Amino acid sequence: MDQQIMRGRVILKDSIIDDGVIEIEGQFITRVCAATEYEGDLPAPSDSTFLPGLVDVHCHGGGGESFPNATTGEAAMVAVMEHRRHGTTSLVASCVTADADTLKARARTLASLAKQGELAGIHFEGPFVSHARCGAQDPTYIVDPDPDLTRELIELCEGYALSMTLAPEKPRAYGEGSVAEALIDGGALPSWGHTDSTSVYAREALEYSRARFAQSNTSRGPRATITHLFNGMRPLHHRDTGPIAEFLSDAARGGAVAELICDNVHVDPLLVRDVYELVGRDHVVFITDAMAAAGMPDGAYTLGPQDVVVRDGIARLAQGESIAGGTAHLLDCVRVASTLGGIPLVDAVYMASVQGATILGDDRIGCLEAGKFADVVEVDSALNVRRVLRRGTVVE
């Protein structure tokens, strides 16, 4: 079995080894330690930093291709590889609001890739969301929560349905006979978002999520998530509170995990820092919400049924001003968090790796430890990619 030895600065879950060694045998990491503790032949010191392979649990595409529009596995793999080459070694493919037949077709296509180990899971962003806070979701296809359709989509995903975004104020969003019940009982997670909810509905949905998870036996979560906190939801106001304060409160008390798009477009990096300081790194996960334009030049793209124009790296609907997903890679979000947000690098990496792995319930990924998959991202001092390994193989 081929052995690889890497030496440089190593980012662990809770600390940094300034001069560390990562030993790899085949697909797995066999040892991580300080260079002074390694008994074998040491490579020369390097100025590289080694991160765990990043884990993105909300991504719509990249490299010119979009998961909501991918009718073939080959098209979807273009987006997968765009992010993999930039350090995201585990990726959840996100769909957008569409008609039921389209969602079922995408579930089949993406589940096939997940079974091959190319995708970590599938996320449905809609169609049970708020018209008032639909953002880039096409309002034509927004419908009331349908538990039967939810169960059918979960079944088509063949065990790889991770989550579904829904608005708590919609009928049958939570409670007995609800979509949230169908998700949790089916091994997936409710992700509350795209909502015009009051604080009352938000709190009730979060409390229901906790109670239902306590009755379930799932490796995922077992916690609800909040779909891109602040984006696509009623803003916080001291006399019209909306859902945001409830989402933060629940996260701080160990309930939901809040997604944040730390790309310096969707949320100010200093607000990202504030949320991190308020609720802690164990209750935040960094995502990209990336669409087809990630890694691509400005121009015209599609996101499901919607036309999108990208100018200066910012994606907006061609008709209107709504932001229509991101154009960053997850490593870019780590860089923004640590440089512009002032978040310690260890914690920024944690929220882009360990947290995603925890949400997925996959203990083989997310950190640099013996026994884990050899998913390693080698970067320079500015966090630019030098090399990516996935399962011990260099990503080309």
N, C-alpha and C positions, 0 to 999 in steps of 0.2 A: 504494500500500500504506500502511495506517494506521501512523503512528509514535506511540509512547508514550515519554515520558521520566519516570523516577521518580528522586526525590532523597531521600536520607536515609542512615542508617547501613546499610552493606551487609556481609553476612556471606559471606565467601569461604571456600574450602577451608582456607586456612592463615592467614588474617588477617582483620581488620575494617577497612573504610574508614569512618571516622567521618562524613565528608561525601562520599558517593559518588553516582554517577549510573549508572542502568541504562537503556540505550537499546534499544527493542524495535521491530522492523519485522515486522508480521504475526505469525507463529507463533514467531519466533525472536528471541533476544537478539543485538543487533548490536554492542554495546559496553558494557563495564563499566569505570569509571575514577573517579578522584577528581574532585570538582566543579571543582577548579582546573585540571584537564587537559582539560576538555570544551570544545570549540570552538563548539558550537551554543548555542541559546537555553536558558538554565537556568531550571527552575522555582524557586520560592522554596524555601528550606531547610525541612525538616520534622523533626518529632520521631519519625518512623516508622523502624522497622528492617525491612530486607528480607532474607528468607531464601530459599534455593532451595525449590521445591516438595518436600515430604517424600515419602519412598519407604518404604512399609510392606510387608514381604515375608511377613507372617503376620497375617492378619486374618480373623475369622469373620463379621463383620457389624457392624451399627450402624443407628441410626435406627428400631429396631423390627423390622428384617428380618435374616435369618440366611442366609449363603451355603449352609450345609449343608441348609437347609430350603427354599431358593428353587427353586420349580418353573418359574418364568418369569424371563426377563431383566428384566422390569419390577420384580419383587420384589427381585432382586439389585441393581438400580440404586439403589434406596432406600438401601441400605447404602453403596454406592459414593459417592453424593452426600453422605451424612452426613459421611463422612471428607474428601471433597474440599472441602467448605465450610469445614472446619477445618484445611486446609493440606496434606493428603495428596493430592498430584496424581497419584501412581502407586501403585497398590494391587494386591497379590496376594490373591486370594480363597482362603481356606482351608476345606477340607472337614474333617469329623471321621469317626471310625470308624463304618462303616455296612455294610450288606450290599452285595454286588458290584453288584447292579442299581441301587441308589440311587447309588452312586459313579459308575457309568457315566452315569446320567441327569444328575447334577450336572456331570460333565465336559463333556457336550454343551452344556448351558445356559451354563456359564461360558466355554467356548471360543468360543461365538458372540459374547459380549460382548468377549472379548479380541481377536477378529478385527476388531471395530468400533473398537478402540482405547480401550475404556472400562476394561478391566482390563489389568494388566501381566503377569499369569501366574496359575497355579493351583497350590495346595499341598494335598497330601493328608496330613492328620495321622492316620495309621493306614491300614489296620486291622492292620498287622503290629507291634503294640506289646506291652508287658508287661502282663499281668493285674495284677501286683503294684503297678505304678506307672501305672495307667491314668488316674488323675485323673478328669477329666470325660468320658473316652472310655467309651462303653458296652461293658462287658466281654462282653455277649452276642454282639457282632459281631467281637471280636478273633480273628484267625486266624493261622496260621503264614505266614511269607513265601511269596508265590506270584509267581514271576517272570513267568508267563504273564499273570496278571491285571494285573500292573504294566505290561507291554508294551501290553496292550489299553487301559488307562487313558491311557498316554502317547499312543497313536495317536488316541484320541478327543479329546484336548486339542489336536490339530492344531498342534503346535509350541509350545504355551503351558504345558505342564507344567513347572513350575519345580522342585519338590522334593517329597519324601515323607518323613515322619517314620517311623522304624522303630527297633526295639530291637536292638542288636548281638548280644545273647545268643541271639536266636531262630535256629532252623535256616534256612539259606539266606539269612541277612541279608546276608552278604558272602562273597566268594570266587567261584570258578568256578560258573556257573549260578545266581547269586544275584540277589536283588532289587537290591542295590547295582550289580551289573554291568548289569542291565537299565536302571536309571535313568541311569547315566553314559553308556552306549552310546546311549541314547535322547535324550540332550541335557538330562537333568534331574540333580538333585543329591540324594544321600542326606542326610537330616537326622537325625542320631542323637539319640534322645531317648525319652521315656516308657519308661525302661529301669531294670531292676533288675540291670544288668550288674556283673560284677566288673571290676577294672582290666584284666585279661587280654583279655577280649572287646572292651572299649572300644578298647584300643590296637591290637589286630589289625584292627578295623574301620576305624580311622582310617588305619592304614598301608596297608590295602587301598585305601581311597579315594584316597590320594595316588598309589599305583602305577597305579590304573586311569585316573585323570585324566591322568597322564603319557602314557598310550597313546591318549587320546581327542583328538578335535578339536571342542571345544565352546566357545562364546562365554560360556557361563554359568560363574560361579565363577572358574576351575575349582577350586573347593574345596568340601568338604562343609560343612554347617552343623550347629550343635548346637541342637536345638529347646529354646527357653526354658531356658537354663542354670539349674540348681538346682531348677526346678519339674518335677515328674513324673519324678524320678530318685532312685536311692538316694543318701542324703546322704553327705557326706564324713566319714569317721571314721579316726583314725590307725591302727587295727588292722583295719578293714574298709573299705577305701578306696573301693570302688565306682568309678563312671566319672568323677566330677567332676574329680579331679586330672589324669586322662589328657586330658580335654577341654581343660582349661586349659593343660596342657603342650603339646598339639598346636597349639592356637591361638597360643601364644607363639612357637612355632617355624615359624609361617607356614602351618600346615595348615588346620584347620577355622576357621570364623567362628562365634563364639558369639552366639546371640540372647540378649538380655536384655529383660525386661519392666520398664521403669523407670517404673512407675506409682505407686510408694509403697505398693503392696499386695503384689505378687508377690515382690519382692526389696527389702530395705532399700537405700535410695539410697547409703548409705555402703559397702555391699558392691559395688554397681555401680561406685562410684568405685575400690574396691580392684581389681576385675577390670580396669577401664580402665587403671589404673596398672601392673598386672602384665603384661598382654598387649599393650596399646597400642590405639589407636583403629582401626587397620587390621584388627583381628581381633575386633571387636565390632560387632554391628548391633542397633540398637534396634527393637523391634517392639511392637505393642499386644496381640496375641492377643485383640483386641476381639471381643465377641459382640453380639447384637442390641440389648442395653441401652446401648451407647455412645451418648451424647447424649440418653438417655431417662431418665425418672424411675424410682425404685424400683418393683418389681413382679414379676410372673411372666412368664417368657420361656421359649423353647426353644432348645436347642443340639443340632441333629441329633435323635436319638431321646430326648434327656434333657430333663427339666423342670428349670428353673433359677429360683431366687428371688434377686432383688437387694435387698439392704438396705444402706443407707448407702453406696451406690455400689459395693458388693462383691458379685460374682456367685458364688453357691454352688449346688451341686446341691440340688434340693428334698429328695432323700433322701440324707442324709449331709452332710459338711462340706467336701468337696473344692471348691476354687476352680474355677469353671467359666468361665474366660476373663476378659477385662478389660472395663472400661467406659470406658477413656480413649481420647482421640485421640493420635496420635503427637506432636503439638505439646505435649500435656500431659506426655509422657515427656521431651521436651527441657527443659521448664520444671523438672520434678522433678530431672533430672540436674544442671542448672546452678545451681539455688537450694538444694536440699536435699543434693545429692551433691557440690557444690563442683567440678564438672567445668567447665572453660572452655567458654564458649558455642560457640566455633568448633568444638571437638571434639564437643560434644553434638549440634550440628547435623550435623556430618560423619557421625556414627554413625546418624543418622536420614535421611540423604539420599544422600551419596556411596556409603556402604557398600551400601545397597539397590540402587542403580544398578549397582554393580560385581557384586553377586551375580546380578542379572538379565542382565548383559552388555550393558547399554544405555548407550552413551556419549552419548546425546542428552539425558539427564536427570541430576538429582542435584546440580548446582552452577550458580552464576551466572557464566557465561562466554559470550563471543561464540561464536555458532554452536550453542549449546544451545537446546532448546525454551524458550520464555518461560513457564516455570513459576515463579511468584514468589509468595511469601507476605509480605504487609505486616502487621506487628504493632506493638503499642505497647510501652512500656517493660517491661510485665509479661508480654509474649509472648502477649497476647490478639489474636486475628485482627481486622484492620481490612478487609482485602481479599485475595482470592486470584485469581491469574491462572493459567489453564491453557492452554498453547499460545497465549498472548497474549490470551485472552478472559476477561473477569471471570466468575468462578463465582457464579451466583445461588443 
